[in-house]
């Protein structure tokens, strides 16, 4: 009897130690996240990163919510980082500090929503552990896409809000609340209605409700089911109608404003065994990258010759190194969360609560459609290097996997503590990866960008042309005093309207102008340089050559 009592006391003591360890790693994760947001993320800013900052600046100066002169792409970015940036720009004048503060607000929103998901699917403890896991960073890729680019954190938040509002509006036992339904429709129309999210959010959103309705009525005859569950059918039809309306709204807005949808066409790939194998390897590479196994920077995601704008974190480890041991831990967790956890949830489908099943079916359909489109089509820009499109799916998989482990594997106190220990080891591996990332990323990339801006300021140059990767970031770092209209350099200098203001290409810009050329662009430009007059002045700084013209030789090609 005394032995059993001592055993339970030991377990309680062990539980307290586990709790302290979770609190400790959580605090360390919070510190690392703050360091990344306020230091590392800013070092790796690119033109792609500061799109929302530039939009917010123009919203304030033009006094327009939807910019009439802006070339939008993919979506209108109406509920994103630009909203807090525009609001707080009246109080915070330093662009970098303003961005850091607004990214922090976005991150806080994500962690609040993440906690609510864990709490709704299982309990408060699961929600807390989920927050701690994502506070640790998980991988370089997640940190970069969430806090440097931030757009993909916004997409994740919008998608989670959409699913959460849908559940609260139609799946909770309480009667639907009108304000929640309206919020659901607004979120859908203004954020996730773009064609880009058709396979990852919109189509799974519709199909999930259809599958749930079938599962609820599989024992009933079809006609009887229709009569008994007519409200469910109305719900499906409502979502369908809202979806159609979303695309009609985007079509109307697109014809009124300068909207250029990136994912608007589809072509089928020639099916072959090699292609399928390559596609499967590609998806696995995405997952490895996300969980930090490869830890390879994503500069290959973009166009060729953009390596100089991104830090290369790819490293090769020896077999017995601590890096490799932690990578093995990450692989084990990836298998447990993404595969094993989902299998457990499907085996216990009838025991799951409604929120868990809705999330489970939605994520399964979304994964299937995303992988199918990548494997058999060339649509939606999905290919094996575009990890960013899979982030929302992986976030949901982590939520589901963790819920499965604690709901169906941790059936006893001992098993729960064993899983706790495994999660803590995984969190420590994440913290190690994040610490290495913070340590190895210094200011070398941003330093070159600042040198370019200072060179232009020194020579009192305020308007010119350059590649996309030099355009918006120069505009941003100069406090919007230097405008760089984005161009392409492949065969000739032509305007690149992707996320830019049409006024930058107008006839008003005459007189002294500059042309920024990086290492890749100057190779293209030298092939047809004789078509243009010789520059009146040539400026140089590390990584860049700047041609200065007293008269604009590019104006005709910009119209």
N, C-alpha and C positions, 0 to 999 in steps of 0.2 A: 504494500500500500504506500509506504514511504517512498519506495522506488518510483512508482507511478507519479506521485506528487512532485518528486524532484524532477522527473522527466518533463512534466508540464511546466514547471517553473523555469527549466532550462530553455524550453521552447519559447516561453514568454520573454525571457531575457534576450534570446536570439532575435525575436520579433522586434524588440526595442532597438537592438543594434542595427537591424535592417532599416528601420524607420530613420534612424540617425544617418545612416549611409545614404539613403535616398535624399534626405534634406541636404547633406553635404555636397553630393554631386550635383544636386539641383542648383545650389548657390554658386558652385563653380561654373556650371553651365550658363547661368544667368550672367555672370561676370564675363565669360568668353563671348557670349552673344553681344553684350554691350560693347566689348572691345572691337568685335567684328563690325558692328553697325557704325561705331563712331571713329574707327580708324581704318581697318583693312578694307571694308567695302568701298570707302571713298577712294582708296588708292587705285582700285580697279574699275573706276567709272569709264564708260565709253559713250559714244553717241547714242547707242541703243539704250543705255541706262538712263540717260537724262531726258528722254522724250517727254515724260510727264512733267518734269520741271519746266521745260521750255513751253509746253502747252499751258501750264498754270501761269507762267509769266505773260503769255499772250492773252489769256483769258482776263487777266487783270488790266493790262494795258489797252486791250480792244473792248473791254467791258462786254464780253460775249461768253456764254457758257459753251455753246457749240460754235466753234470758230468757222467763220464763213470763208476765210482765206487759207485754211490749213488743209494740206493733203493728208487726209486720214487713211490709215491702212488697217486691215483686219477688223477693227471695231472702233467705236467712237471714244472708248476709254472714259466714259462719263462718271463711273463710280470707281475711282482709282486714286493713286497718290496725288494726282493734280488737285483734288478737292482740298485736303488739308494744306497742301503747299500754297495754293492760291489764298486761302484764309489767313495762314500764319505769315505770309510774305509781308503783310502790313505791319507785323510786329518784329520779325526777324529779318534783317537786311543782308546778312551774310548768306550767300547761296548754299555753301557747303553745310553750315550749321543748320540752316533751314531744312535741307534734305535729310540730314541725320535725324533731326527731331521728328520729321514726318514719317520716315522709315520706321522709327521706334514706335510711333503710334500705330502704324500698320501691323507691325509685329505683335504688339499687345492685343490688337483685335484678333489676330490669328490664334494666339494662345488662349484667349477667352473662348472662342468658337471651338477650338480643339478640345478644351476641357469639357464643354457642354456636350460634345459628341461622345466622349468617353463616359461621362456621367449618364447620358441618356441610354447608351447601348448597354452599360453594365452598372457602374457605380462611381462615386466620387473619387475613390482611390485610383481606379483605372484612368479617370480623367487627369488626375494629378501626375501619374506616371507617364502618361502620353506627353504632357507638357514638358516634363523633365527630359524625356528622350529627345524631343525636338529642340529643347534649349541647348542640348549638348552639341548640336550642329549636324549630327549624323554623317555628313560628308562635305568635302569642299564644294561639290556641285550644288548641294542644297543651299549652303551658305551663300554662294555666289548668286544663284538664281533668285533667292529670297531677298537678300539684302543689298546686293550690288545692282542687279537688274530690277528687282522688286516687282516688276510687272507680273511675274509668275507667282509671286506670293499673293498679289491682288487677284489673279485668276483663280487661285486655290480658294481664297476667302469668298469670292463671289459664288463659286460653285458650291461651296459648303453652306453658305447662307441660303442659296436656292433650294438645296435638298432639305435643309433644316426647316425653312418656312413651309415647304410642301408637306413635310411630316406633321408639323404643328397645325396646319390648316385642314388636312384631310385624313390623317391617320390617327391622331389623338382621339380618345373616346369622347372628349368634350365636343360640343357643337362648334363648327367652323366659325372663326372670328373674321369679320369682314376686313378689318385693318390688316390682318395677317395675309389674307388672300390678295389684297391690293398690293401689299409689300412684295409678295411673291411675283405678281405680274410685272411690277415695276423693275424688280431685280432681273427678271428674265429678259424683259424688253431692252433694258438699257445696258446690260452687261453680257449676257450669255446668248443673245439672239443672233450673234454673228455666225456666218456659215462655217467659220473656223472651228466652232465648238459643236458642230453637228454630230460627229462620231464620238466625241468624248463626253458630252453633256446632254445635248438635246435629244438625240435618238435614244440613248439609254434611259433618259428621263421618261420618255413615252413608253418604251418597251417594258420598263420595270413595272409600271402600273398595270400593263396588260398581263404580264406574267403573274403578278400578285393576285389579280382578279381571277385568273385561271386556277391558281393554287387554292384560292379560297372556295372555288366552286367546282372543283374536279369531281366531286361526288354527286353533283346535281345535273339534271338534264339541262341542255342549253336554254330552252325557252323558260323553264322554271327559274333558272339562274338570272335571266334577264329581268323577269318580273320581281324577283326577290331582291336583287342587287342593282336596281335601276340607278341608285345614287352613285354607285361605283362607275357605271357606264357614263353617267353625266360628268363625273370627275375626269375620266379618260378623254372624253370629248372636249372638255374645257381646256385641258392641257394641250390637246391637239390644235384647237382653235387659236389659243394664245401663241403657239409655236408658229402657225401660219401667219398670224398677225405680226409676229416679230420680224419675219423675213420680208413681209410687205412694208413694214415700217422702215426697215433698213434700205429697202429698194427706193422708197420715197426720199429718205434722207440722203441716200447715195446720189440720187439724181439732182438733189438741191445743193448739196455740199460736194466738196472735192474728195469723194470716197473712192478708194481703189482697193477692192477686196483682194487679198493675197491668195486665199484658198477658194478659187471660184471655178476651177475646171478639174476634170478628172479623166485620166486615161488608164487603160488596163495594161499591166505588164504581161509579157509573154511568160506563161507559167512553165517553170522548169525545176527539176530537183535541186540544182545548184542555187537557184534564186531563193527557194524556200529555206534551204539550209543557211544561206547567207542571212536571210531575214531573221531566222530564229537566233542565230549568233548575235545579230545586231541588237535584238531586244534584250538578250542576256547581258550584252555589253552595257546597255543603258542602265540595267538594274545594278550591275557591278559598279558602274560609275556613281550612281546615286548613293549606294551604301558605302562608298569610299574604298572599295577593294582596289580598283585601278587608280583612283584619285587623279585621273588625267584631266587636265584643263580642257575647257570646251571650245578653244579657239578654232578647232577643226569644224565646229558646227556651222561656222559662217563661211563666207566666200574665201577663195584661195588668197594667200598672201596677206592675211590679217594677223599673223602670229605676233607681230610686234606690238599689238594692242592688248595682248592678254598674257598673263603670267603662266608659265608652263610648270605645273606642279607634278608632272609625271616622274615617278621615281622607281627604280628597280631595287628590290630588297633581297638580302640573303635569306636562305631558307629558315635559319634559326634566329633571325632578328626579331626584336619586339614588334617591329612594324608588321612583319609577316604573321606573327602570332595573333595580333589584333585583327589583321585582315581576315584570318581564318574564323575568328569570332564573328566578324561581320557577315561572312558568308553563311555561317550556321544560322544567324539570326534572320538573314534574308530568306533562307529556306523555310524556317519556322514561321515567319510572319506572312510571307507571300504565297506559300504552297500548303504547308502543314496546317496552318491556322484556318485557311479557307476550306480544306477538306473536312476538318473537324466541325466547322459551322454548318456545312451542308449535311453532314451525317446527323446533326442534331437540329435540323431545320425547324421541326415542330416545337422544340423546346426554346428556340430563340424568341426574344421579344420582337415586336413589330419593327422597331427602329433598326435593329440588327439585321433583320431579313431584308428590309428595304435597301439598306446600304450594301448588303451582300450581293443581291441580285443586280443592283445598279452597277457596282464596280465590276462584276463579272462580265456583264454585257459591254461596258465601256472598254475593258481590256480587250475583249474579243474583237470589237469593231476597230479599235486602234491598230491592233496587230494585223487584222485582216487587210485593212487599207494599206498598211505599210508593205505587206507581203505581195499583194496582188494589184496594187494601183500606184500611180505616181501623183496622187492627189494630196492636198492639205499640207504639203511640204514635209510630210512625215518620212524620215529616213533614219538610218541607224545612229546618226550623230545628233539627232534632234531630241536629246534627253528631256528638254523642257516640256515637250508635249505629254510626257508620261508622268510628270511630277504629281498631278492631282490623283492619278490612279495609285501611285505608290504610297502617297499619304493615306488614302483610304485603306489600302492593304495593311499598312502598319496598324491603323486603328482596329481593323477587323481581326488581324492576327493576334494582337495583344488581348483583345476581348475573348478570343477563343482559348488562349492559354489560361487565362484566369478564371474563365467560366466553366471549362470542361476538363482541363488538365489539373488545375490546382484544386482538386476535390478534397484534399486534406490539408491540415496546417503545415505538415512537413513538405508536401508537394508545392504548396504556395511559397514557402520559404526558399525551396530549391529554384523555383522560377524567378523569385525575387533576386536571388544570387546571380542567376544567368543574365537577367536584365541589367543588374548593376555592373557586371563584367562588360556587357555590351556598351553601357553608358560610359564606362571608363575608357573603352576603346575609342568611342566617339570623341571624348574629351581629348584624348591623345592626338587623334587626327586633327582636331580643331586647333590645338595648341601648336602643332607643327605648321599648320597652314598660316596661323597668325605670325609665327616666328619667321617663316621664310618669305612672307610677302612684305617687302619694304616699299619705299616710295619711288622706285626706279621708273615704273611706267608712267605714273602721274607726273613725275619730275620732268620728263620729256615733253609732256603736254603743256605744262606750265611754262617751260622754256619757249615753246612755240608761241604761246599767248603773249609772253613778255616781249618776244622779238617783234611781234606785230604792233604791240603797244608802243614800243620804243621808236618805231618808224612811223607812228601815227597813221597806221592802216586800219580802216574800219569796215571795209567791205571787200569780199573776194570770193573765190571758188575753191573747192577741194573735194576729196572723196567723202563718202558718208561717214566714215570712221573719224574724220577730222572735222566735220561740219558742226554738228550740234554740241559736241563736247567743247570746242573752241568758243562757240557762242555762250555756253553756260559758264565756263571758267573765266571769261572776260566780263562777267556780270552783264551779259547781253549787250555789250558795247561794240563787239566785233561780230559781224554777220558773215557766215560762210555758207554760200549756196551749194548744196551737194550736187556733184557731177559724177558721171562714169567716164572711165578712161580707156576702155578696152580697144575700141577701133577709132574713136574720136572723142572729143569732149562734148558730152551731151548732158542735159539736165537729169537729175535723179530726184523725182518728186516724192520719193518714199519718206513720209514724215517730214514735211518742210512747208514753208509758207510761200504761196505763189507770188507774193510781192517781192520775194528775193530774186526772182527771175525777170522782173519787169524792166521797162526802158528807163526807169528813173535812176538806175545805178550806172552812172557814167563817170568819167574822170579816172582818178588813180585807183587801180584795183590790184589784187594779188591773186596768185594761183599757188595753193599748197600742194606739194607733191611729196609723198612718202617714198620709201624704198621700192615698193611694188609699182606705184603709179608712175614714177619717173621712167621705168622701163617701157611702159606703154607709150608715154608721151614722146619719148625720143624717136619713136618710129614715124610719127607724123608731125613732129615739132615744126618742120619747115613750112607747114600750112599757115602758121601764125607768125606774126612779127616777133623779132627778138625782144626779150624783156629789157626794160630800161634799167633794171637793177636786179641783182640776184642776192638773196639773203640765205644764210644757212644756220642751222642749229642741229643738235644731235637727232638723227632720224628723219630730218626734213630739209627740203629745199623750197624756198619761196621765191617765185618769179613775180616781179613788180612791174606793172605797166602804167604809164601815164595816161593811156587811153584804153578803154575796154575793148579787147579784140574778140571777146567771146559772146558779146551781147546778142548777135543775130542767131546764134545756135541755141540760145536760152529761151527764145520766144516760142 
